[in-house]
Amino acid sequence: MALSGASAPAATHWATKVELTISCENLMDMDVFSKSDPLCALYINTSGSHWYEVCIWSWHKISSWIGFGRTEMILNCLNPKFSKKFIIDYYFEMVQRLKFCVYDIDNNTYDLEDDDFLGELECTLGQIVSSRQITRPLMLKNLRPAGRGTITICAEEITDTRVAEFEVSGRRLDKKAEFECVNPKKLRKTNYKNSGVICVKRCQVVKEYTFLDYIMGGCQINFTIAIDFTGSNGDPSSPQSLHYINPEGYNEYLTAIWAVGKVIQDYDSNKMFPVFGFGAQVPPSWQVSHEFPINFNPANPFCAGIEGVVEAYQKCLPKLKLWGPTNFSPIIKHVACFARQALQQNRASQYFVLLIITDGVITDMDQTRTAIVEASRLPMSIIIVGVGGADFSAMEFLDSDDKLLRSPMGDVAARDIVQFVPFRDFQGNSTALAQSVLAELPDQVASFFNSYKLKPPNIFNVSDPS
């Protein structure tokens, strides 16, 4: 089964239209005297992000699927390519779960329950647009292979076709030219020639690539997490601590990690995330560190998936002594080092996102400002989630939505790369939290690479006029 998607350019807080095309291969033959007559139905999960914890942070979703549309039925075909396409609103900052169910149609009723079920694919829209092409076997509803049939998901972006034009009296704009601006009402006046002259000295068509151009073209989003383990969080064994894991299995730190991570993970092919802590005394030396891997393995600080991040966080808590102060600059410089190396490759192949979760006031503000200004010239964005009830005015200053941030030495940031939100504004709504902190990221990615005139790595996968 193949899905090819296409989209129009995205804008922050606006949906991108994605067109999905479905095809299947090697379907099961359920008919006796002929081949199966397949149809594909698309369902969308409408339950948002209401998650609950089972066992040791084993996440399950309360599913609520509604029918979005169906393809046509194709008679006697085990390798159908459906002509009916699905158009869906795509939002980067949301997890949009889709389910494609394939049936062998045996009657004229609209109900599919009385038709033979051939298999299904459940995935996110983010996986489709980021992977461009994935091949998987059709699965039964009990998550077992359907026996026959594979699914291939492909994505193609549709560019905006709006056109602006004007007359140039047959002259081309690829060379120097002059054009008279004439007001028809003044033509009757004596000695009137024109109201001015437009001089064209140079004309160049420049392709502005969209976020999906870069993602579909092979750009990877590298996600790093930094967790505040300073003493102001309180003793993790106390219910009053922000690091206390309640009987339901979560706290504000875990909720923030999951809310942002479950969106970002679709755009990282290997889903291995480096996770660091800061502000704690770390064994065996018990020296205060502002950049230590929470799995205590400096050579390999990566956690496998968001579930791996959660597990490493839970295991490290009893091994640390929460201390202080609250320094951001070491971890920002750490990620910036990798972003700088990626930029030197002169390719739009990697973009870095640093999530900092903190409860307190920054104690190295000058160094942090300098680090952010330097990072603004790199393929990098910073997300800060403030947990607890502290005064976060310093974080809001770093966000600098009204004007670009300046370093203590007066250097101005090249762009705004910091997004801060206080967790308390989104209590009980992790979906809204993720939307708030991630909505600006697609524009930050696209605007950075376009400013450096860097094309998507796999340029053959996107439309390019050059």
Buried (B, 14 or more C-beta within 10 A) or exposed (E): BBBBBBBBBBEEEEBBBBBBBBBBBEBBBBEEEEBBBBBBBBBBBEEBBEBEBEEEBEBEBEEEBEEBBBBEBBEEBBBBEBEBBBBBEBBBBBBBBBBBBBBBBEEEEEEBEEBBBBBBBBBBBBBBBBBBBBEBBBBEEEEEEBEBBBBBBBBBBBBEEEEEEEEEEEEEBEEEBEBEEEEEEEEEEEEEEEEEEEEBEEEEEEBEBBBBBBBBBBBBBBBBBBBBBBBBBBEBEEEEBBBBBEEEBBBBBBBBBBBBBBBBBBBBEEBBBBBBBBBBBBEEEEEBBBBBBBBBEEEEBBBEBBBBBBBBBBEBBEEBEBBBBBBBBBBBBBBBEBBBEBBEEEBBBBBBBBBBBBBBBBBBBEBBBBBBBBBBBBBBBBBBBBBBEBEBEBBBBBBBEEEEBBBEEEBEBBBBBBBBBBBEEBEEBBBBBBBBBBBBBBBBBBEBBBEEEBBBBEBEBBEEEE
